[in-house]
C-alpha cells in the first residue's frame, strides 16, 4: 500500500515524532566509558508512534527494554503486511540526484525549514558534548562533539575542522534500495522527504557507513549485534511508512532480529 504524502506531513504524525529516550546497558559500561545515549526518531504512519532508541555497549547481549520489546512486536506486525519480492530489484537507473540536493532544508518533514541542513540537524540530535557555531549551511552548526556509534558501540570524536568524516549520517533504508523497491515511481517531493526524514537517519562511525554502503539487511547488519533489534524496528517502520516493498532474504533477516520482542 502506498502511503500518501499528506499522511507523512500530518500534524498527528509530526506530534508522534517526539523524542523519547531510554538506555540499554551492557557490561562494557564502566566509569571510564560514561553512559552516552543515542537517540533516533522512528516514525510509523500506521501506528503513529515515534521512538528514539538508545544503546550503550558492545557485543554483550543486553537485556531488552520492555518498550523495545513492544515496538518489536508492532514492527513484526508491520513487516508481515509489507509487500515482498523474491529478491532486490536491480534497477540500473538509480541516481542520487533523484532524491534532491543532499541534506536539503527544503523538504516537508520534521526539522526542515529551520535554517540548517539535515546533516547538521542529525549531528545536533545524536552527538553529545556539542560545540556549535555558524557555517554557510547552518547558523548553529555542530563544530565538535562525541558519539557512541550504535553500529559498533565505539566512541567517536567529531571535529568539523579535522575529523568531519569520522562521524557520518546513514540512511537506515538506503536511498538506492528504496529506489529499487518502489521509490523510482515517487514524485520528486516525496523522494526529497524520504532522503531527509529524521526517522530514517542516524549518525554513525564513518567506517560502518562505508562498509554498509547501499546494502539491504540480507547483505549487511550492524557489527554490534546488540543493536540488531533497534535497527530492524527502524528499518521496518520506515519501509512500511513510505509504502516500499522488501526483498524476501531481508524480510527473513529482519524477522529474526525482531524476535527480541519475544
N, C-alpha and C positions, 0 to 999 in steps of 0.2 A: 504494500500500500504506500502510495506517495503522499507524504505529509505536505500540505500547502504551506507556502512561505508565511502566510499571515499567522499560522499557528506558531511558527518559530518566533514571531515578533509579538505574540500576545502578551498583555500585561500580566496574566496569570503565570505564564512561563518565566517572564522576567523576574517576578517575585520569587518564584520557586528556585531561581538560580542563586540564592543567597549562599554565603559561605558558612558551612558548619564544619567543625573540626573534631577529630578525636585522635588518639595516639595508639600506635601499635608498638609494643616494646619487646625486645629480644635480649638475650644475654650479652649482646655487644654493647648495650647501653652501660657506660661506666662514667665516673666523674670526668675522665679525660675526653669522653665523647658526649658532650651535653645533648640533651634531647632537642631535636630541631624538627619542627613539624613541616610536613609537606602537604600543601592543600591544592586541590583541583576542583573545578566545578564540573559536576556531572548533570547534564540536562536530559530529562526524559519527558518527551512530549506526551506519550500515552499515559504516564503515571504522574506527570507534573511534579517530579521531585528533582532536587539537585543536591549533591553532597560533595564536600571536599574531604578526601581521604588522606590520612597521614600515615607515614611509615618511618620508623626509627630503628634501623637494624639491618642485619645481614645474615642470610643463609642459616637461620636457626629455627625456622618453623614457628613463628609467633602464634600465640593464641589469637583466634579471630574474634574481633569485637562483635557483639550481638547485632549492632546496627549494620555492620558489613555483611553478616550472615543474612539479615533480612533483605538487604539490597541485592545480594547474590541470588536469592530466591526470586525476587522480582525480575532480575535480569535473565534468569533461566526461562521464565515465562515469556519474556520478550523475545529471547533467542528462538524459541520454538515457533514464533509467528513470523520470523524474518524469512523472506524468500531465499531458497538455497539453489545454487548452481553446482554442477558436478565439479567444476574447477574454476579458478580465476580466469575470467575472460581477458585474453591478452590483446587489448586494442593497441594499435601502433600509432594512433593519432593523438596520444596524450601530449599536452604542452602545459607547463606550469602557468603560463600567461592566461590560460583559460579560466583560472581561478582569481584573476585580477592581480594588481600590484601586491607584492609581498608585504605582509604586515600592514595592510591598509587600514586607516582610521575611518574609512568611508562606508563600512558595512553597516548593517542594521541589527547586529547582535549586541548583547550587553557589553558595555565598555567602549563601544565605537562612538566616534564623535566627541571624544573627551580631550582632544588636542594632542594625544600621544599615540604613537604607532602601537600595534598589537604586541610586538615583541617586548616593548618596554612595559606594557600592561601586565604581561605574564611574568616578566622578571620581578616586577614590583609585588606581584601576588605571591610568588613561590620562593623568593630569596629572603634571607634574614640578615640582620645587622646591615641594612641597606644604607648606602650613602647616595644621595640624589643631587642632580644639578641639571642645568639646561643644555640641550643639544638641539640640532636643527629640527629633529623629528619629534621632540618632546621637551617641554619646559621643565619637567621634573623627572628626567630620565634616571635610570639606575646606573650609577657610575661604579659602584662596588657593592659586593655582598657575598653571602655564603650560602651554599646549597648542600643538602644531603640528597644525592641523586636517588630517586625512587627506583631507578632501573638497576642500580648496582649496590646501593647503600653507602657508596663512597662519598666522602666530604670533598667538596669542590669550592675553590675560591675564585670569585669572578672579579676581574678588574677590567673596565672598559678600555683603558689605555694600554694594557699589557697582555691580558689573557681573556679577551672577549669571547673567543671561540671555546673556552673551557666549559662554558655553560651554553647549551643550545636549546631551542624550542622545538619540541617534537609534535607532529600531528599524530595523535593516537591512531586514528584511522587515516592512513597515508592518503595524500591527495591523488596519487596515480591509482591507488587501489580503489578509491571512491569513484574515480573516472571509469575504471574498468567495470565496476559493479553498478553503474547507473548514472553517475554524475555527468556523463557525456551528454545526457538528454536534458539537463537542467538549464535554466536561464542563467545568464551571466551574474545576475544579482544573487541568486541562490548559491552559486559556486563561491562568490565573494564572501557571503555569510559563512559558509562551511569552512573556508580557509582561515577565517578569523574568529570563529566561535570559541570562546574560552572553555567550553565543555569538551573540546577536542584538542586542547593544547596543554602541554606541561613542560616545565624547564627540567632538563636532564643533563648529565655529563656529556660532553661532546663526542667521546668515543662511542658511547652507546647509540647515540643518534646516528652516527656514521655507519655503525655496524648494522643497525636496523634498516636504514635506507628506506625503501618503499615496500618492505616486506609485510605480508599479511601474517596473522598468528600461526598459520601452518608452517611458516618458514622462520619465524622469529618470535621469541617471547623474552621478556627481560631476564638478564642473568640472575637477578635477585628473585629466586623462586617464591619468597615470601610475599612478593608484590603481584604475583600472577592473578590472584583473586580480584584485587582492585583494578588491575589492567583489563581483565576480562569484563568486569562490570562496566567500565567506562567505554570500552570498545563496542559492546553490545548496545548500550543505551544510545550512543551517538549514531550507530548504524541504524537502529530502529527509528530514532527521531527523524532522521533525514530520508527514510524510506529506501535505503540501499539494500541490495542483495548481499549474500555472503557465500563463499565457496564452502563446499562440504568438508574438506580437510580442516579448514579453520573453524568451522562450526564444531567439529569434534574436539579440537583443542580447547576452545572457549567453554564448551560444555563441561569438560573435565575440570578446568580451572574454577568454574562456578560451583563445584561441589563443596567448596568451603562453606557454602550456605547450609550444608547438612542434608 
